[in-house]
């Protein structure tokens, strides 16, 4: 990736088009273009910011934070980069850093970041979203129509005065300071649910930590392909398409016209991710073509007979 601090007097048309797709909401397309340009070392400083935003809006908060860090110097940088960095810090479990970056972003944007989030979920480091609905109280077994009886009329108590007197709380308990009677019901399992959510978050973080990033898997696949290990390369590149689908163009460029069946399957998956269905079917057909005894998957000659030029030796 080129030096993000370097600025160009005229931006590349590819960078302008990727930003246009990002602003129009074509997030997957914009990210695929930006990831491809990043792989070719063609991103300028604004392109790095666009890449960070595209990764953030497509759910890759870790990769977004890595890109945003390239354009932030001493907690100073573009507002969108500060926002992404704050969200990435919160996702990594660094609330102090997240609040510090959030304060910088709020100061740089005159206190309003609602337009930047545009409805996306935000971490606790930010002020609450004014457009978000208020949380509903936790109740148990409440009537769907409280205060109403049958036929839409207000319900009337049929208990006798003696029964109502017995059901009323003792007067001395009503005057005890600090004692309140719950009117909305109690959330009996709130603590259990919170503990379960925390455990699930920790498990997800452990799983994410054990997985390589898309760029790491792509580099591993490139090394295996260069060493001749096509099976290992196919496995790593398949992992790339599942971890980071936006890297499909880079996988296509790397594979080229490899004839190995496993690599042809991967190439077909990559073509399908970028919307090239016909090329994907051709790649699958290459993968399904039976190989001859020598392991070659070349098609037979036009008359249906093996090519005589490929035979070895002369008949006796």
C-alpha positions as CSV (number, residue, x, y, z in Angstrom):
1,X,0.0,0.0,0.0
2,X,1.4,3.4,-0.9
3,X,2.3,6.0,1.6
4,X,-1.1,7.5,2.8
5,X,0.5,10.8,3.6
6,X,1.3,11.3,-0.1
7,X,-1.2,13.4,-2.0
8,X,-1.8,13.6,-5.7
9,X,-2.9,16.6,-7.7
10,X,-5.2,14.5,-9.7
11,X,-6.9,11.3,-8.4
12,X,-7.1,8.1,-10.4
13,X,-10.4,7.5,-12.2
14,X,-10.6,4.1,-10.4
15,X,-10.4,5.9,-7.0
16,X,-13.1,8.4,-8.0
17,X,-15.4,5.6,-9.2
18,X,-14.9,3.6,-6.0
19,X,-15.8,6.7,-3.9
20,X,-18.9,7.3,-6.1
21,X,-20.0,3.7,-5.5
22,X,-19.4,4.1,-1.7
23,X,-21.4,7.3,-1.6
24,X,-24.3,5.8,-3.6
25,X,-24.5,2.8,-1.2
26,X,-23.0,0.1,-3.4
27,X,-20.9,-1.0,-0.5
28,X,-19.8,-4.4,-1.7
29,X,-18.8,-3.1,-5.1
30,X,-17.0,-0.1,-3.6
31,X,-15.1,-2.3,-1.2
32,X,-14.1,-4.8,-4.0
33,X,-12.7,-2.0,-6.0
34,X,-10.8,-0.4,-3.1
35,X,-9.4,-3.8,-2.0
36,X,-8.2,-4.4,-5.5
37,X,-6.5,-1.0,-5.7
38,X,-5.0,-1.6,-2.3
39,X,-3.5,-4.9,-3.5
40,X,-2.0,-3.0,-6.5
41,X,-0.6,-0.3,-4.2
42,X,-2.7,2.4,-5.9
43,X,-4.4,4.0,-2.9
44,X,-3.8,7.6,-1.9
45,X,-4.6,9.0,1.5
46,X,-8.3,9.6,0.6
47,X,-8.5,6.1,-0.8
48,X,-7.3,4.7,2.5
49,X,-10.0,6.6,4.3
50,X,-12.6,5.3,1.8
51,X,-11.3,1.8,2.3
52,X,-11.6,2.1,6.1
53,X,-15.2,3.4,5.7
54,X,-16.1,0.6,3.2
55,X,-14.8,-2.1,5.5
56,X,-16.6,-0.6,8.5
57,X,-19.9,-0.4,6.7
58,X,-19.6,-4.0,5.5
59,X,-18.9,-5.4,8.9
60,X,-15.1,-5.8,8.9
61,X,-14.4,-3.6,11.9
62,X,-10.9,-5.1,12.5
63,X,-9.8,-4.4,8.9
64,X,-11.4,-1.0,9.1
65,X,-9.5,-0.1,12.2
66,X,-6.2,-1.1,10.5
67,X,-6.9,1.1,7.6
68,X,-8.0,4.1,9.7
69,X,-4.8,3.9,11.8
70,X,-2.8,4.6,8.7
71,X,-4.2,8.1,8.4
72,X,-4.4,9.1,12.1
73,X,-1.4,10.8,13.6
74,X,-1.4,11.6,17.3
75,X,-5.2,11.2,17.5
76,X,-5.6,13.7,14.6
77,X,-7.1,12.8,11.2
78,X,-10.3,12.8,9.1
79,X,-13.5,12.6,11.0
80,X,-14.6,9.4,9.4
81,X,-11.2,7.8,10.2
82,X,-11.6,8.9,13.9
83,X,-15.1,7.4,14.0
84,X,-13.9,4.1,12.5
85,X,-10.9,4.0,14.9
86,X,-13.1,4.6,17.9
87,X,-15.5,1.8,16.9
88,X,-12.5,-0.5,16.3
89,X,-11.0,0.3,19.7
90,X,-14.4,-0.4,21.4
91,X,-14.6,-3.8,19.5
92,X,-11.1,-4.7,20.8
93,X,-12.2,-4.0,24.4
94,X,-10.4,-0.7,24.8
95,X,-13.1,1.7,26.1
96,X,-10.7,4.5,27.2
97,X,-9.1,4.7,23.8
98,X,-12.5,4.5,22.1
99,X,-13.8,7.4,24.3
100,X,-10.7,9.5,23.5
101,X,-11.1,9.0,19.8
102,X,-14.8,9.6,20.0
103,X,-14.2,12.9,21.7
104,X,-11.7,13.9,19.0
105,X,-14.3,13.0,16.3
106,X,-17.1,14.9,18.0
107,X,-14.9,18.0,18.4
108,X,-13.9,17.8,14.7
109,X,-17.5,17.4,13.5
110,X,-18.9,20.2,15.7
111,X,-20.6,17.6,18.0
112,X,-22.8,15.9,15.4
113,X,-21.9,12.4,14.1
114,X,-25.5,11.2,13.4
115,X,-25.1,11.7,9.7
116,X,-21.9,9.7,9.7
117,X,-23.4,6.7,11.4
118,X,-26.6,6.9,9.3
119,X,-28.4,4.4,11.4
120,X,-25.5,2.1,12.0
121,X,-25.1,0.6,15.5
122,X,-22.7,2.6,17.7
123,X,-20.6,1.6,20.6
124,X,-21.2,3.0,24.2
125,X,-18.3,5.5,23.6
126,X,-20.8,7.8,21.8
127,X,-23.8,9.8,22.9
128,X,-27.0,7.9,22.4
129,X,-28.7,8.1,19.0
130,X,-31.6,10.5,19.3
131,X,-33.5,8.7,16.6
132,X,-33.3,5.3,18.4
133,X,-36.5,4.2,20.1
134,X,-36.4,4.2,23.9
135,X,-35.9,0.8,25.6
136,X,-39.1,-0.9,26.6
137,X,-39.6,-2.0,30.2
138,X,-39.1,-5.6,31.1
139,X,-42.4,-7.2,32.2
140,X,-43.7,-10.6,32.6
141,X,-47.2,-11.9,31.6
142,X,-48.7,-8.4,31.4
143,X,-52.1,-8.2,29.8
144,X,-52.0,-7.0,26.1
145,X,-54.7,-4.5,27.1
146,X,-53.9,-3.3,30.6
147,X,-56.7,-1.7,32.5
148,X,-59.4,-3.1,30.3
149,X,-62.0,-5.8,30.9
150,X,-64.2,-7.7,28.5
151,X,-66.0,-6.1,25.6
152,X,-63.6,-3.1,25.7
153,X,-65.0,-1.8,29.0
154,X,-62.8,-0.9,32.0
155,X,-62.4,-3.9,34.3
156,X,-64.1,-3.6,37.6
157,X,-63.0,-5.4,40.8
158,X,-65.5,-8.1,41.9
159,X,-63.7,-8.7,45.2
160,X,-65.6,-8.0,48.4
161,X,-64.5,-5.1,50.6
162,X,-63.1,-7.7,53.1
163,X,-61.0,-9.4,50.4
164,X,-59.7,-6.0,49.1
165,X,-58.7,-5.1,52.6
166,X,-56.9,-8.4,53.0
167,X,-55.1,-8.0,49.7
168,X,-53.9,-4.5,50.4
169,X,-50.2,-4.3,51.7
170,X,-49.8,-3.5,55.4
171,X,-49.9,0.2,56.2
172,X,-46.7,0.0,58.1
173,X,-44.9,-1.4,55.1
174,X,-46.1,1.5,52.9
175,X,-44.3,4.0,55.1
176,X,-40.9,2.3,55.2
177,X,-38.3,4.7,53.5
178,X,-36.7,3.3,50.4
179,X,-39.2,0.5,49.9
180,X,-41.0,0.6,46.6
181,X,-43.6,-1.6,45.0
182,X,-42.9,-2.8,41.4
183,X,-45.7,-1.9,39.0
184,X,-44.2,-3.1,35.8
185,X,-42.9,-6.6,36.8
186,X,-39.4,-7.8,37.4
187,X,-36.9,-9.1,34.8
188,X,-35.9,-12.2,36.7
189,X,-33.4,-13.4,34.1
190,X,-31.7,-10.1,33.3
191,X,-28.5,-11.1,35.0
192,X,-28.4,-14.5,33.5
193,X,-29.1,-13.1,30.0
194,X,-26.3,-10.5,30.5
195,X,-23.9,-13.2,31.6
196,X,-24.8,-15.4,28.6
197,X,-24.3,-12.5,26.2
198,X,-21.0,-11.7,27.7
199,X,-19.9,-15.4,27.4
200,X,-21.0,-15.5,23.8
201,X,-19.1,-12.3,23.0
202,X,-16.0,-13.8,24.6
203,X,-16.4,-17.0,22.6
204,X,-16.8,-15.0,19.4
205,X,-13.7,-13.0,20.1
206,X,-11.7,-16.2,20.7
207,X,-12.9,-17.6,17.4
208,X,-12.1,-14.4,15.5
209,X,-8.6,-14.4,17.1
210,X,-7.9,-17.9,15.9
211,X,-8.9,-17.1,12.3
212,X,-6.4,-15.4,9.9
213,X,-7.5,-12.1,8.2
214,X,-8.3,-12.2,4.6
215,X,-5.0,-10.5,3.7
216,X,-3.1,-13.1,5.7
217,X,-4.8,-16.0,4.0
218,X,-4.3,-14.4,0.6
219,X,-0.5,-14.1,1.3
220,X,-0.4,-17.7,2.5
221,X,-2.2,-18.9,-0.6
222,X,0.2,-16.9,-2.8
223,X,3.2,-18.5,-1.2
224,X,1.8,-22.0,-1.4
225,X,0.9,-21.5,-5.1
226,X,4.5,-20.3,-5.8
227,X,5.9,-23.4,-4.1
228,X,3.7,-25.7,-6.2
229,X,1.3,-26.8,-3.4
230,X,-2.0,-26.3,-5.3
231,X,-4.1,-28.2,-2.8
232,X,-2.9,-26.0,0.1
233,X,-3.3,-22.9,-2.1
234,X,-6.9,-23.9,-3.0
235,X,-7.7,-24.3,0.7
236,X,-6.3,-20.9,1.7
237,X,-7.9,-19.0,-1.2
238,X,-11.3,-20.6,-0.4
239,X,-10.8,-19.3,3.1
240,X,-10.1,-15.9,1.7
241,X,-13.4,-15.9,-0.2
242,X,-15.3,-16.9,3.0
243,X,-13.6,-14.5,5.4
244,X,-13.2,-11.5,3.1
245,X,-15.5,-11.8,0.0
246,X,-14.4,-8.4,-1.1
247,X,-11.0,-9.9,-2.0
248,X,-12.5,-12.0,-4.8
249,X,-10.9,-9.7,-7.5
250,X,-7.5,-10.3,-6.0
251,X,-8.0,-14.1,-5.9
252,X,-9.0,-13.9,-9.6
253,X,-5.9,-12.0,-10.5
254,X,-3.7,-14.4,-8.5
255,X,-5.2,-17.6,-10.1
256,X,-5.2,-16.5,-13.7
257,X,-5.9,-19.5,-15.9
258,X,-4.6,-22.3,-13.6
259,X,-5.8,-25.7,-14.8
260,X,-5.8,-27.5,-11.5
261,X,-9.3,-28.7,-10.6
262,X,-9.3,-27.4,-7.1
263,X,-8.0,-24.0,-8.1
264,X,-10.6,-23.9,-10.9
265,X,-13.4,-24.4,-8.3
266,X,-12.0,-21.5,-6.3
267,X,-11.8,-19.3,-9.4
268,X,-15.4,-20.1,-10.1
269,X,-16.5,-19.1,-6.6
270,X,-14.5,-15.8,-7.0
271,X,-16.1,-15.1,-10.3
272,X,-19.6,-15.7,-8.8
273,X,-18.9,-13.3,-6.0
274,X,-18.1,-10.4,-8.4
275,X,-21.2,-11.2,-10.5
276,X,-19.5,-12.9,-13.5
277,X,-21.8,-15.9,-13.6
278,X,-20.8,-17.1,-17.1
279,X,-17.1,-17.1,-16.2
280,X,-17.9,-18.9,-13.0
281,X,-19.7,-21.7,-14.9
282,X,-16.8,-22.0,-17.3
283,X,-14.4,-22.3,-14.3
284,X,-16.6,-25.0,-12.8
285,X,-16.7,-26.8,-16.2
286,X,-12.9,-26.7,-16.2
287,X,-12.8,-28.2,-12.7
288,X,-15.3,-31.0,-13.7
289,X,-13.4,-32.0,-16.8
290,X,-12.0,-35.5,-16.3
291,X,-8.2,-35.8,-16.4
292,X,-6.3,-38.4,-18.5
293,X,-3.8,-40.9,-17.1
294,X,-1.1,-38.3,-17.0
295,X,-3.2,-36.0,-14.9
296,X,-3.9,-33.5,-17.6
297,X,-7.3,-32.0,-18.0
298,X,-6.9,-30.8,-21.6
299,X,-10.0,-31.5,-23.7
300,X,-9.8,-34.2,-26.4
301,X,-9.3,-33.5,-30.1
302,X,-12.3,-32.5,-32.3
303,X,-12.8,-36.0,-33.7
304,X,-13.2,-37.5,-30.2
305,X,-9.9,-39.4,-30.4
306,X,-6.8,-38.7,-28.3
307,X,-4.3,-36.4,-29.9
308,X,-1.7,-38.7,-31.6
309,X,1.0,-36.2,-31.1
310,X,0.8,-36.8,-27.3
311,X,1.6,-40.5,-27.6
312,X,5.0,-41.7,-26.6
313,X,7.1,-44.2,-28.6
314,X,6.3,-46.0,-31.9
315,X,4.2,-49.1,-32.3
316,X,6.2,-52.3,-32.6
